[in-house]
Amino acid sequence: MKEFMLLFRNLAPVEAYSSSPEEMQAIIPEWQKWIRDVVEDGRFVSTAPLDREGKFITNETITDGPYAEVKEVLVGYLTVKAANIEEAVKIGQGCPILRDGNGSVEVRQVADFEV
C-alpha cells in the first residue's frame, strides 16, 4: 500500500471561512462518520484540521495569512493508505467538504524519500 494525502480546501471567500456553531454541529457528525469508515477499512494514517492563522514565507518576506486575494484556504488533511491514486480518489470523493460546493479535495501521493 502507498500513502496518499488528501488536502481539504475551502473555496468560500476568506470572510466565510469560519462556520457558525450550528453549521459545525450539523457537519461534525458527517466528518466523524467518514473518518471512522476510513479507519474501519484499515486505510487511516493520520488527520488534523489546520488553524485559520498562519504565515507565508518567501525568500524575502514573512507575512500573515490567510489572505483576501487567496481563492481557497487549506483547512486540513487526511493521510490514507491505498493501492493507487484512483483508490485514494474514491476515498476522497466521500469527503464532507464536497457536499455544499464550497470545498475541494486534492489527492497527492506521499513520495518515497531516501537520503
TAJO-V416268 format. One record per residue. SS is DSSP state (a for helix, b for strand, c for the rest). PHI is phi in whole degrees, 0 to 359 (* if undefined). NEAR is the number of other C-alpha atoms within 8 Angstrom. Layout:
BEGIN
ss = <SS:SS>
phi = <PHI:PHI>
near = <NEAR:NEAR>
END
This chain:
BEGIN
ss = <c:b:b:b:b:b:b:b:b:b:c:c:c:a:a:a:c:c:c:c:a:a:a:a:a:a:a:a:a:a:a:a:a:a:a:a:a:a:a:a:c:c:c:b:b:b:b:b:b:c:c:c:c:b:b:b:b:c:c:c:c:b:b:b:b:c:c:c:c:c:c:c:b:b:b:b:b:b:b:b:b:b:c:c:a:a:a:a:a:a:a:a:c:c:c:a:a:a:c:c:c:c:b:b:b:b:b:b:b:c:c:c:c:c:c>
phi = <*:258:254:230:257:259:260:262:237:268:266:287:303:307:293:261:300:272:273:288:304:294:296:297:299:284:271:305:300:296:297:300:296:299:293:300:298:296:298:296:282:76:254:286:244:194:201:190:281:249:294:294:281:190:232:242:246:236:300:246:220:229:234:282:218:288:240:301:280:285:271:209:236:289:248:173:207:220:256:232:259:209:291:201:294:298:293:294:298:301:297:298:295:271:295:299:295:275:292:251:81:253:218:217:233:259:249:227:287:282:285:289:230:247:270>
near = <6:9:10:14:13:13:12:13:14:13:10:10:9:12:5:7:9:5:8:6:6:7:8:9:8:8:9:8:8:9:10:8:8:11:9:8:8:12:9:7:7:7:10:12:8:7:8:7:7:7:6:7:7:8:9:8:8:6:4:5:6:8:7:9:9:11:7:7:4:8:9:10:11:9:12:11:11:12:12:14:13:12:8:8:11:6:9:14:9:8:9:10:8:8:11:9:13:12:8:6:7:10:13:11:13:9:12:8:9:8:4:4:4:3:2>
END
